[in-house]
Amino acid sequence: MRAAARLVDRDIKNVSTALNRLAELGLVEIEQDGRSKRPVVTYDDIRIEINLDESGADSESAISA
């Protein structure tokens, strides 16, 4: 975790929180590596699809939020 925090020049607490949340979502795994923890991914890429169709959402609420 410390190396990941250095890599992105962020506070270790913030990086740890973000990586733990990604682990909860199943996007990364956190492995114990001696006394430290190491984030691991088992895939080469992630594809994110965002549906911009308004049929299922209240567009007025989304715009004013």
Z-matrix of the N, CA and C atoms (Angstrom, degrees):
N
C 1 1.443
C 2 1.531 1 110.64
N 3 1.309 2 116.01 1 -39.74
C 4 1.458 3 120.02 2 -178.51
C 5 1.528 4 110.90 3 -62.62
N 6 1.335 5 116.52 4 -41.46
C 7 1.474 6 120.46 5 178.79
C 8 1.526 7 110.64 6 -65.07
N 9 1.322 8 117.16 7 -38.54
C 10 1.468 9 120.77 8 177.74
C 11 1.524 10 109.94 9 -64.33
N 12 1.321 11 117.70 10 -40.16
C 13 1.467 12 121.48 11 178.79
C 14 1.524 13 110.69 12 -64.13
N 15 1.320 14 116.59 13 -41.46
C 16 1.472 15 119.61 14 177.14
C 17 1.518 16 110.97 15 -65.07
N 18 1.324 17 116.60 16 -40.23
C 19 1.463 18 121.68 17 -178.40
C 20 1.528 19 111.92 18 -58.92
N 21 1.319 20 117.11 19 -39.54
C 22 1.467 21 120.94 20 -178.18
C 23 1.532 22 112.41 21 -101.20
N 24 1.339 23 116.75 22 5.13
C 25 1.465 24 122.93 23 178.32
C 26 1.528 25 111.56 24 53.55
N 27 1.345 26 115.06 25 50.14
C 28 1.468 27 121.61 26 179.58
C 29 1.525 28 108.77 27 -127.50
N 30 1.317 29 115.91 28 161.10
C 31 1.455 30 121.95 29 176.33
C 32 1.527 31 109.49 30 -63.88
N 33 1.329 32 117.09 31 137.48
C 34 1.469 33 121.17 32 -176.61
C 35 1.529 34 111.75 33 -59.54
N 36 1.325 35 117.94 34 -35.00
C 37 1.473 36 120.68 35 179.55
C 38 1.524 37 110.69 36 -62.20
N 39 1.338 38 117.55 37 -43.63
C 40 1.463 39 121.16 38 179.42
C 41 1.525 40 111.40 39 -65.49
N 42 1.329 41 116.16 40 -42.43
C 43 1.466 42 120.35 41 179.84
C 44 1.522 43 110.04 42 -66.07
N 45 1.319 44 116.79 43 -42.82
C 46 1.462 45 121.06 44 178.94
C 47 1.525 46 111.15 45 -60.89
N 48 1.324 47 116.94 46 -44.45
C 49 1.467 48 121.44 47 178.65
C 50 1.526 49 110.76 48 -61.12
N 51 1.328 50 116.55 49 -46.19
C 52 1.472 51 120.94 50 -179.22
C 53 1.527 52 111.03 51 -64.33
N 54 1.332 53 117.56 52 -43.72
C 55 1.462 54 120.40 53 -179.32
C 56 1.526 55 111.39 54 -67.87
N 57 1.316 56 117.50 55 -37.19
C 58 1.469 57 119.87 56 177.06
C 59 1.523 58 110.94 57 -65.42
N 60 1.324 59 117.50 58 -37.06
C 61 1.475 60 120.75 59 177.32
C 62 1.525 61 110.03 60 -66.56
N 63 1.338 62 117.11 61 -41.91
C 64 1.467 63 120.61 62 176.83
C 65 1.530 64 110.69 63 -62.72
N 66 1.329 65 116.93 64 -34.79
C 67 1.466 66 120.72 65 177.03
C 68 1.529 67 110.37 66 -67.20
N 69 1.334 68 117.35 67 -40.23
C 70 1.468 69 120.95 68 177.21
C 71 1.526 70 111.10 69 -60.86
N 72 1.324 71 116.41 70 -33.97
C 73 1.464 72 121.55 71 -179.94
C 74 1.525 73 112.33 72 -82.56
N 75 1.338 74 117.41 73 -5.55
C 76 1.456 75 121.57 74 179.30
C 77 1.520 76 114.30 75 82.17
N 78 1.332 77 117.40 76 14.54
C 79 1.464 78 120.32 77 -178.71
C 80 1.520 79 112.98 78 -87.91
N 81 1.323 80 117.60 79 -25.62
C 82 1.461 81 122.30 80 174.66
C 83 1.522 82 108.06 81 -137.78
N 84 1.311 83 115.44 82 161.87
C 85 1.462 84 121.36 83 172.14
C 86 1.518 85 107.11 84 -115.05
N 87 1.315 86 116.80 85 144.26
C 88 1.457 87 121.55 86 176.97
C 89 1.527 88 107.09 87 -107.33
N 90 1.333 89 116.24 88 116.96
C 91 1.466 90 121.25 89 -179.71
C 92 1.520 91 109.97 90 -106.20
N 93 1.322 92 115.11 91 141.16
C 94 1.454 93 120.88 92 174.57
C 95 1.521 94 107.43 93 -75.69
N 96 1.331 95 117.38 94 129.53
C 97 1.466 96 122.92 95 -179.79
C 98 1.525 97 107.22 96 -128.69
N 99 1.335 98 115.96 97 83.90
C 100 1.458 99 119.69 98 -172.79
C 101 1.518 100 109.17 99 70.26
N 102 1.334 101 116.13 100 -123.87
C 103 1.470 102 120.08 101 177.77
C 104 1.514 103 112.51 102 -88.96
N 105 1.324 104 118.12 103 -8.35
C 106 1.463 105 120.12 104 -179.37
C 107 1.517 106 111.66 105 -108.70
N 108 1.313 107 114.43 106 170.53
C 109 1.461 108 121.28 107 178.23
C 110 1.517 109 108.30 108 -114.53
N 111 1.342 110 115.27 109 148.32
C 112 1.456 111 120.46 110 -176.14
C 113 1.515 112 109.42 111 -132.67
N 114 1.351 113 117.43 112 127.03
C 115 1.466 114 119.69 113 176.20
C 116 1.525 115 110.17 114 -76.49
N 117 1.336 116 116.33 115 139.13
C 118 1.463 117 121.60 116 -178.41
C 119 1.523 118 108.71 117 -134.02
N 120 1.327 119 116.23 118 137.18
C 121 1.464 120 121.29 119 172.40
C 122 1.520 121 108.06 120 -118.61
N 123 1.325 122 116.59 121 147.21
C 124 1.466 123 120.84 122 -176.66
C 125 1.523 124 112.07 123 -113.09
N 126 1.321 125 116.88 124 25.44
C 127 1.460 126 120.74 125 -179.72
C 128 1.527 127 108.49 126 -142.76
N 129 1.331 128 115.78 127 164.22
C 130 1.459 129 121.19 128 -177.07
C 131 1.519 130 113.98 129 -94.69
N 132 1.332 131 117.67 130 -24.88
C 133 1.457 132 119.80 131 -179.20
C 134 1.519 133 110.51 132 -151.58
N 135 1.320 134 114.75 133 159.74
C 136 1.462 135 122.46 134 177.45
C 137 1.521 136 107.05 135 -124.13
N 138 1.303 137 116.43 136 132.38
C 139 1.461 138 121.02 137 176.19
C 140 1.521 139 108.25 138 -113.52
N 141 1.309 140 115.15 139 128.33
C 142 1.461 141 120.93 140 -179.62
C 143 1.517 142 108.17 141 -115.40
N 144 1.310 143 115.73 142 127.86
C 145 1.459 144 121.05 143 178.74
C 146 1.517 145 108.39 144 -113.89
N 147 1.329 146 116.04 145 128.20
C 148 1.460 147 121.48 146 178.79
C 149 1.516 148 107.98 147 -119.33
N 150 1.314 149 116.08 148 119.91
C 151 1.452 150 121.68 149 179.90
C 152 1.528 151 108.84 150 -84.32
N 153 1.317 152 117.05 151 119.64
C 154 1.460 153 121.63 152 -179.79
C 155 1.522 154 112.62 153 -97.55
N 156 1.321 155 116.27 154 10.78
C 157 1.458 156 122.03 155 177.70
C 158 1.526 157 109.07 156 -67.97
N 159 1.307 158 117.84 157 128.80
C 160 1.463 159 122.34 158 -177.20
C 161 1.521 160 113.25 159 -82.08
N 162 1.317 161 118.92 160 -5.21
C 163 1.465 162 120.63 161 -173.27
C 164 1.523 163 113.70 162 -61.10
N 165 1.326 164 118.14 163 -29.39
C 166 1.456 165 119.64 164 -177.39
C 167 1.512 166 113.74 165 -104.97
N 168 1.329 167 117.96 166 3.38
C 169 1.462 168 119.47 167 -175.99
C 170 1.519 169 110.81 168 -129.49
N 171 1.294 170 115.28 169 153.53
C 172 1.460 171 121.79 170 175.40
C 173 1.525 172 107.28 171 -86.81
N 174 1.327 173 117.71 172 97.88
C 175 1.460 174 121.76 173 -174.44
C 176 1.524 175 112.33 174 -64.28
N 177 1.330 176 119.11 175 -30.91
C 178 1.465 177 121.42 176 178.01
C 179 1.528 178 110.17 177 -62.65
N 180 1.336 179 117.02 178 -43.76
C 181 1.461 180 120.78 179 179.57
C 182 1.516 181 110.81 180 -65.98
N 183 1.317 182 116.88 181 -40.40
C 184 1.457 183 120.82 182 -178.41
C 185 1.524 184 110.87 183 -65.01
N 186 1.320 185 117.09 184 -37.61
C 187 1.462 186 120.65 185 -178.30
C 188 1.523 187 111.15 186 -72.95
N 189 1.314 188 118.15 187 -38.48
C 190 1.463 189 120.62 188 -176.64
C 191 1.522 190 113.11 189 -81.60
N 192 1.323 191 117.86 190 -12.06
C 193 1.471 192 120.91 191 -177.12
C 194 1.501 193 113.12 192 -72.29
